[in-house]
Amino acid sequence: MSRNIKALLLCVLVLGLSGCATQMSKKKDYTDLRTEAPRSILVVPAINRSVEVNAPDYFLSTISRPLAERGYYVFPVHLVKRMMEDDGLNDADMVHAGDPQRMGKMFGSDAVMYITIERWDAQYVVLSTTVTVEMNYVLKSASSGQTLWSNTQKLVYQPQNNNSGGGIAGLIAQAVVAAIAKAAPNYVPLAQQANALAVTTKGQGLPAGPYVDLYQKDQADF
């Protein structure tokens, strides 16, 4: 995993509504979020607008840790998904369109996190493969139903070919590397990095929650 993270730090290109652009954006208004001061977050199944049908399941494994590290209790995402399916709530679009107060009462959460996967794909162009993930995040109050926070994060990763050889052999090697990346792209480390940026970027992410020492001490940044 450490090699993947190192590669991401070296190779990630942040485009559009991304980490670098976000840092230069106007600081969000955190008044409502700080007033409600949620302690727990319920992450409901993500809406998938990408072409990868398995994207929501892979994504669920990447979202709990960054939220927990910001100081919030996160309900076990896969258990939540199973319980919602047992209750007939297996359509993510329907859940997102529903009442967050109902979700809050069902699980006893303070806030509900709604995530839409806009991109989760790999594009192969001759000798390179570009892997892209893009997510929209919306946090709503489970008591009032109002939106407390929202953000968008997009990351693009192009695996680097370390083959220094030239000529036909070098081109073949590059083509093989690109073909492998296209056949089995590793989205998870990229999604982990995107989530981390979405919730920790100063002025755009989430203020520290009650389960970390920075709680109510980061007003200058959030």
Number of C-alpha atoms within 10 A of each C-alpha: 7 8 8 13 15 10 16 19 12 12 14 18 17 17 14 14 15 20 24 14 12 22 15 11 13 9 14 15 13 17 12 13 19 15 9 15 17 21 15 23 26 26 25 23 28 25 21 21 16 17 11 13 11 11 21 20 15 13 21 20 15 20 19 21 16 20 23 18 16 22 21 21 21 21 18 14 19 15 10 16 20 14 14 18 13 10 9 9 16 15 13 19 14 11 18 19 9 11 15 28 20 13 21 21 12 10 14 15 23 23 30 28 23 22 26 21 20 19 19 27 19 22 14 16 12 11 15 20 24 17 23 23 22 23 24 17 18 16 23 25 24 27 18 14 16 15 17 24 20 19 19 24 27 26 26 23 21 19 19 14 15 9 12 7 11 10 7 9 11 14 15 13 18 20 19 15 20 24 18 11 20 19 12 9 18 13 18 17 16 24 25 19 20 25 26 21 23 26 23 19 17 20 21 26 25 25 25 23 22 17 15 13 12 14 14 14 11 12 13 7 13 21
